[in-house]
Amino acid sequence: MLILMRHGTTGQPSYRGRLDDALSETGWAQSRAAVVEEHFDRVVSSTMRRCADFAHELGAARGLPLRLDARLVEYDFGAWQGRRIDDLQREEPDALARYRADPEHHAPPGAEDFAAFGRRIAAALDDADADPAQRVLVLTHGAVIRWVQCRLAGLPFGAMAETGIANASLHGVAWPAGALRGDERLGACA
């Protein structure tokens, strides 16, 4: 089973995307508290510091195998990276509303192709779930977990904006290993 975990807070209330922030002190505390009573057989983590730093600490403390996987990094928000959502709401309300309603077809300027985003996540999770008998902690990001939840629930990706994923929250998923490989519609839920 895969246990997806969003990193703890960085203290940066904006679309962070590919900005490689470290966890804040609060983020470290959130991350440690989230897993204190959890058992894992191994850890797979995004290469971004807000995930990888905690993954290294956890793996070392518990003697767990750790693999970093760049396919688990956050969505690239292009021109919106580092921008506060409140500012976007005020300055580009129509573009933000279109993105939230249909991120596949209304990405931020210069953002990652949404279908490619889905394909890389699916491939990373297929690899992480190579042994479904193991409990694998997958340290990743909010948009990644939202994509997975929409995909598995058969929801349109516009539902991502309404899906709350708290910092340092855990989300167990029964991932259909290999079932999505070769699926040309990985960028679409419905």
Buried (B, 14 or more C-beta within 10 A) or exposed (E): EBBBBBBBBBEEEBBBBBBBBEBBEBBBBBBBEBBEEEEBEBBBBBBBBBBBBBBBEBBEEBEBEBEBBEBBBBBBBBEBBBBBEEEBEEEBEEBBBBBBBBBBEBBBEEBBEBBEBBBBBBBBBBEBBEEEEBBBBBBBBBBBBBBBBBBEEEBBBBBBBEBEBEBBBBBEBEBBBEEBEEEEEBBBBE
